[in-house]
Amino acid sequence: MTAFRKNTLVWEVTGAASLTTTAPGFNVAVVRKIVYLPSAANDDLVFQNQDSENVIVLKAGAADASPIEVDFGERGKRIQGLKSTTIDGGTAYVYLM
């Protein structure tokens, strides 16, 4: 299940999906931060742009499944056609601007 929370501009990702499919009108996403809660050690999370280029790659530790947070600052990271292509397990929260 992947859901977009329009009121809070949070994309909740638990599987492969395109932001433009789950949130029409967000062709160019500006990502403020991502919080990934992996379910097991070595879980992978990969986001790509519209050209299928990896733009954000996160990996859980080899020995634990601690949360991972990436903050892109006040200006955020602009990504054309943002999509999640790999999520081994857990949930990623993508905070948009």
C-alpha positions as a Python dict, from the first residue, in 0.01 Angstrom:
ca = {
    (1, 'M'): (0, 0, 0),
    (2, 'T'): (129, 343, -91),
    (3, 'A'): (-61, 656, 8),
    (4, 'F'): (-30, 1030, -34),
    (5, 'R'): (-148, 1250, 256),
    (6, 'K'): (-247, 1571, 77),
    (7, 'N'): (-311, 1772, 394),
    (8, 'T'): (38, 1713, 531),
    (9, 'L'): (224, 1659, 200),
    (10, 'V'): (358, 1323, 315),
    (11, 'W'): (394, 1029, 78),
    (12, 'E'): (383, 701, 272),
    (13, 'V'): (567, 434, 73),
    (14, 'T'): (550, 60, 140),
    (15, 'G'): (591, -64, -217),
    (16, 'A'): (701, 34, -564),
    (17, 'A'): (491, 324, -694),
    (18, 'S'): (502, 655, -874),
    (19, 'L'): (426, 977, -688),
    (20, 'T'): (258, 1117, -1001),
    (21, 'T'): (21, 819, -996),
    (22, 'T'): (-68, 841, -626),
    (23, 'A'): (-60, 1223, -615),
    (24, 'P'): (-158, 1370, -954),
    (25, 'G'): (-12, 1716, -1008),
    (26, 'F'): (321, 1637, -839),
    (27, 'N'): (522, 1589, -1157),
    (28, 'V'): (816, 1770, -999),
    (29, 'A'): (844, 1671, -636),
    (30, 'V'): (1043, 1883, -393),
    (31, 'V'): (1153, 1646, -118),
    (32, 'R'): (1226, 1805, 221),
    (33, 'K'): (1324, 1484, 398),
    (34, 'I'): (1280, 1109, 403),
    (35, 'V'): (1241, 891, 710),
    (36, 'Y'): (1282, 520, 639),
    (37, 'L'): (1180, 261, 897),
    (38, 'P'): (1321, -66, 762),
    (39, 'S'): (1175, -392, 885),
    (40, 'A'): (1502, -588, 880),
    (41, 'A'): (1877, -548, 849),
    (42, 'N'): (2004, -484, 496),
    (43, 'D'): (1664, -360, 366),
    (44, 'D'): (1701, -136, 61),
    (45, 'L'): (1502, 171, -44),
    (46, 'V'): (1554, 320, -392),
    (47, 'F'): (1388, 622, -552),
    (48, 'Q'): (1431, 707, -920),
    (49, 'N'): (1343, 1000, -1144),
    (50, 'Q'): (1140, 992, -1465),
    (51, 'D'): (1447, 874, -1658),
    (52, 'S'): (1485, 570, -1426),
    (53, 'E'): (1804, 710, -1273),
    (54, 'N'): (1865, 639, -905),
    (55, 'V'): (1831, 969, -719),
    (56, 'I'): (1800, 851, -356),
    (57, 'V'): (1930, 519, -223),
    (58, 'L'): (1907, 417, 143),
    (59, 'K'): (2014, 90, 304),
    (60, 'A'): (1954, -43, 654),
    (61, 'G'): (2258, -145, 853),
    (62, 'A'): (2407, -493, 826),
    (63, 'A'): (2328, -572, 1188),
    (64, 'D'): (2016, -366, 1266),
    (65, 'A'): (1703, -205, 1130),
    (66, 'S'): (1742, 139, 1287),
    (67, 'P'): (1547, 426, 1128),
    (68, 'I'): (1729, 626, 860),
    (69, 'E'): (1662, 996, 804),
    (70, 'V'): (1784, 1214, 518),
    (71, 'D'): (1713, 1587, 530),
    (72, 'F'): (1762, 1794, 214),
    (73, 'G'): (1737, 2128, 394),
    (74, 'E'): (1525, 2436, 339),
    (75, 'R'): (1534, 2421, -40),
    (76, 'G'): (1473, 2049, -65),
    (77, 'K'): (1566, 1822, -352),
    (78, 'R'): (1373, 1867, -679),
    (79, 'I'): (1299, 1541, -862),
    (80, 'Q'): (1110, 1512, -1190),
    (81, 'G'): (877, 1209, -1192),
    (82, 'L'): (965, 1071, -847),
    (83, 'K'): (898, 700, -804),
    (84, 'S'): (991, 431, -555),
    (85, 'T'): (1134, 130, -735),
    (86, 'T'): (1268, -83, -450),
    (87, 'I'): (1162, -121, -89),
    (88, 'D'): (1262, -453, 65),
    (89, 'G'): (1052, -397, 374),
    (90, 'G'): (929, -135, 615),
    (91, 'T'): (785, 209, 546),
    (92, 'A'): (932, 527, 405),
    (93, 'Y'): (783, 867, 481),
    (94, 'V'): (863, 1123, 214),
    (95, 'Y'): (799, 1480, 329),
    (96, 'L'): (734, 1716, 39),
    (97, 'M'): (746, 2094, 24),
}
